[in-house]
Amino acid sequence: MPKVMKSYLNEEVLNNVMNLFWSKGFFNASIQDLVNVTGLNRTAIYKYFGGKETLFVEMLKRYQQNVTETLLKPLRKSDADVSSIQDFFYQFIRLKQSRRLSCGCFFVATASDLPSHTKIVSSIINDFRNQLHKLFQAAVTNSKNNKMLAESVVARSVADFLVSHVFGLMTLSRASAPLSMLKNQVNEIIRYLESLKQKRSRLE
């Protein structure tokens, strides 16, 4: 994050700016909204931060550092396997129960408007999707190497399936879907992962 931004905005204000974009999105958040949450006038926002676009990009990076990295911890372990994937998905139920998923995922929400965004925003979102896919694929591959899953399981295909469900879960959460719906989707994902284990037992 640029030093000038930190020199004018403290951590609380930076979080307020991030939450503004997270809840409203880039296109629905106005300059006046930014004036309200930062306490700065329009001229200062453009002079010191380059305007709304620059602030938005910095808030995506802040979200990645402060939120996404925490969510990805189960998958970042060097020995991550199918149980790590299950832990990753179970955490969304806990977050929903604690009412911390009301806005879904900042990245997933931004992805829905991706054709209208600049290249730098698209690059950040695509990097996130690719990173998530890579982590899922590595965990599935580890599981296959450890004989937890059938050799016939295609890691890349499973990763495709799981990434699409992360985006689906976050979209449901942003749309204020009930906890029961999110639980059912997570449980079906877990059942799918368990079925991959069952394939191994049938082949033995």
C-alpha positions as CSV (number, residue, x, y, z in Angstrom):
1,M,0.0,0.0,0.0
2,P,1.4,3.5,-0.9
3,K,2.9,5.3,2.0
4,V,0.9,8.4,1.2
5,M,-2.3,6.4,1.8
6,K,-1.2,5.2,5.2
7,S,-0.1,8.6,6.2
8,Y,-3.6,10.1,5.6
9,L,-5.8,7.1,6.5
10,N,-5.5,5.1,9.7
11,E,-6.3,1.4,10.0
12,E,-9.9,2.0,11.0
13,V,-10.6,4.3,8.0
14,L,-8.8,1.9,5.6
15,N,-11.1,-0.9,6.9
16,N,-14.1,1.4,6.4
17,V,-13.0,2.1,2.8
18,M,-12.5,-1.6,2.1
19,N,-15.9,-2.5,3.6
20,L,-17.6,0.2,1.5
21,F,-16.2,-1.2,-1.7
22,W,-16.9,-4.8,-0.4
23,S,-20.5,-4.1,0.3
24,K,-21.4,-1.7,-2.6
25,G,-18.9,-2.7,-5.3
26,F,-16.8,-0.3,-7.3
27,F,-19.6,1.0,-9.5
28,N,-22.2,1.7,-6.8
29,A,-19.7,3.3,-4.4
30,S,-19.7,7.0,-5.1
31,I,-17.0,9.6,-4.5
32,Q,-19.3,11.1,-1.9
33,D,-19.4,7.8,-0.1
34,L,-15.5,7.9,0.0
35,V,-15.6,11.4,1.3
36,N,-18.0,10.3,4.1
37,V,-15.9,7.3,5.2
38,T,-12.4,9.0,4.9
39,G,-13.3,12.5,6.1
40,L,-11.3,13.9,3.1
41,N,-12.7,16.1,0.4
42,R,-12.9,15.1,-3.2
43,T,-9.8,17.1,-4.2
44,A,-7.7,15.3,-1.6
45,I,-9.0,11.9,-2.7
46,Y,-7.9,12.6,-6.3
47,K,-4.7,14.4,-5.3
48,Y,-3.3,11.9,-2.8
49,F,-4.9,8.6,-4.0
50,G,-5.5,9.0,-7.7
51,G,-9.2,8.7,-7.4
52,K,-11.7,5.9,-6.8
53,E,-10.0,3.4,-9.1
54,T,-6.7,3.5,-7.3
55,L,-8.4,3.2,-3.9
56,F,-10.4,0.3,-5.1
57,V,-7.3,-1.6,-6.3
58,E,-5.6,-1.0,-3.0
59,M,-8.6,-2.2,-1.1
60,L,-8.6,-5.4,-3.1
61,K,-5.0,-5.9,-2.1
62,R,-5.8,-5.2,1.5
63,Y,-8.7,-7.7,1.4
64,Q,-6.3,-10.3,0.0
65,Q,-3.8,-9.7,2.8
66,N,-6.2,-9.4,5.7
67,V,-9.1,-11.7,4.7
68,T,-8.2,-14.1,1.9
69,E,-4.9,-15.3,3.3
70,T,-6.7,-16.3,6.5
71,L,-9.3,-18.2,4.6
72,L,-6.7,-20.0,2.6
73,K,-4.7,-21.2,5.6
74,P,-6.1,-24.8,5.5
75,L,-5.0,-25.1,1.9
76,R,-1.6,-23.6,2.3
77,K,-0.1,-26.3,4.4
78,S,2.6,-28.2,2.6
79,D,0.8,-31.5,3.4
80,A,-2.7,-30.2,2.5
81,D,-5.0,-33.0,1.4
82,V,-8.7,-33.7,1.0
83,S,-9.3,-33.2,4.7
84,S,-7.8,-29.7,4.4
85,I,-10.2,-29.0,1.6
86,Q,-13.1,-30.1,3.9
87,D,-11.8,-27.8,6.6
88,F,-11.6,-25.0,4.1
89,F,-15.3,-25.4,3.2
90,Y,-16.5,-26.0,6.8
91,Q,-15.2,-22.6,7.8
92,F,-17.9,-20.9,5.7
93,I,-20.6,-22.4,7.8
94,R,-19.0,-20.9,10.9
95,L,-18.6,-17.5,9.2
96,K,-22.2,-17.5,8.2
97,Q,-23.3,-18.4,11.7
98,S,-21.3,-15.5,13.1
99,R,-22.8,-13.2,10.4
100,R,-19.4,-12.4,8.8
101,L,-20.5,-13.5,5.3
102,S,-23.2,-11.0,4.7
103,C,-21.3,-9.4,1.8
104,G,-19.9,-12.7,0.5
105,C,-16.4,-12.5,-0.8
106,F,-15.0,-9.1,-2.1
107,F,-13.2,-10.9,-4.9
108,V,-16.2,-13.0,-6.0
109,A,-18.4,-9.9,-6.0
110,T,-15.9,-8.0,-8.1
111,A,-15.6,-11.0,-10.5
112,S,-19.3,-10.6,-11.4
113,D,-18.5,-7.2,-12.9
114,L,-15.2,-8.2,-14.4
115,P,-15.9,-7.3,-18.0
116,S,-16.5,-3.7,-16.9
117,H,-13.3,-3.4,-14.9
118,T,-9.8,-2.3,-15.9
119,K,-7.0,-4.8,-16.7
120,I,-5.3,-4.4,-13.3
121,V,-8.6,-5.3,-11.4
122,S,-9.1,-8.3,-13.8
123,S,-5.6,-9.4,-13.2
124,I,-6.0,-9.4,-9.4
125,I,-9.3,-11.4,-9.6
126,N,-7.9,-13.9,-12.2
127,D,-4.8,-14.4,-10.0
128,F,-7.0,-15.2,-7.1
129,R,-9.0,-17.7,-9.1
130,N,-5.9,-19.3,-10.4
131,Q,-4.3,-19.4,-7.0
132,L,-7.4,-21.1,-5.5
133,H,-7.4,-23.6,-8.3
134,K,-3.7,-24.4,-7.8
135,L,-4.2,-24.9,-4.1
136,F,-7.1,-27.3,-4.6
137,Q,-5.3,-29.2,-7.3
138,A,-2.2,-29.6,-5.1
139,A,-4.3,-30.9,-2.2
140,V,-6.0,-33.4,-4.4
141,T,-2.7,-34.5,-5.9
142,N,-1.3,-35.0,-2.4
143,S,-4.3,-37.1,-1.5
144,K,-3.8,-39.3,-4.5
145,N,-0.1,-39.7,-3.7
146,N,-1.0,-40.7,-0.2
147,K,-3.4,-43.3,-1.5
148,M,-6.4,-41.4,0.0
149,L,-8.1,-41.1,-3.4
150,A,-8.4,-43.3,-6.4
151,E,-5.7,-43.0,-9.1
152,S,-8.5,-42.4,-11.6
153,V,-9.4,-39.1,-9.9
154,V,-8.4,-36.1,-12.1
155,A,-7.0,-33.4,-9.8
156,R,-7.5,-30.6,-12.3
157,S,-11.2,-31.5,-12.8
158,V,-11.8,-31.7,-9.1
159,A,-10.2,-28.3,-8.7
160,D,-12.4,-26.9,-11.4
161,F,-15.5,-28.2,-9.5
162,L,-14.3,-26.8,-6.2
163,V,-13.5,-23.4,-7.5
164,S,-16.9,-23.0,-9.1
165,H,-18.5,-24.0,-5.8
166,V,-16.5,-21.4,-3.8
167,F,-17.8,-18.7,-6.2
168,G,-21.3,-20.2,-5.8
169,L,-21.2,-20.2,-2.0
170,M,-20.0,-16.6,-1.9
171,T,-22.7,-15.5,-4.3
172,L,-25.3,-17.2,-2.2
173,S,-24.0,-15.5,0.9
174,R,-24.0,-12.1,-0.8
175,A,-27.6,-12.7,-1.9
176,S,-28.6,-13.3,1.8
177,A,-29.4,-17.0,1.3
178,P,-30.4,-18.7,4.5
179,L,-27.9,-20.6,6.6
180,S,-29.7,-23.9,5.8
181,M,-29.0,-23.4,2.1
182,L,-25.3,-22.7,2.6
183,K,-25.0,-25.7,5.0
184,N,-26.7,-28.0,2.4
185,Q,-24.3,-26.8,-0.3
186,V,-21.2,-27.4,1.9
187,N,-22.5,-30.8,2.9
188,E,-23.0,-31.8,-0.7
189,I,-19.4,-30.7,-1.4
190,I,-18.2,-32.8,1.5
191,R,-20.3,-35.7,0.3
192,Y,-18.7,-35.3,-3.2
193,L,-15.2,-35.4,-1.6
194,E,-16.1,-38.5,0.4
195,S,-17.3,-40.2,-2.8
196,L,-13.8,-39.8,-4.2
197,K,-12.5,-41.7,-1.2
198,Q,-15.2,-44.4,-1.7
199,K,-14.0,-44.9,-5.3
200,R,-10.7,-46.0,-3.9
201,S,-12.3,-48.6,-1.7
202,R,-14.3,-50.1,-4.5
203,L,-11.2,-50.4,-6.7
204,E,-9.2,-52.3,-4.0
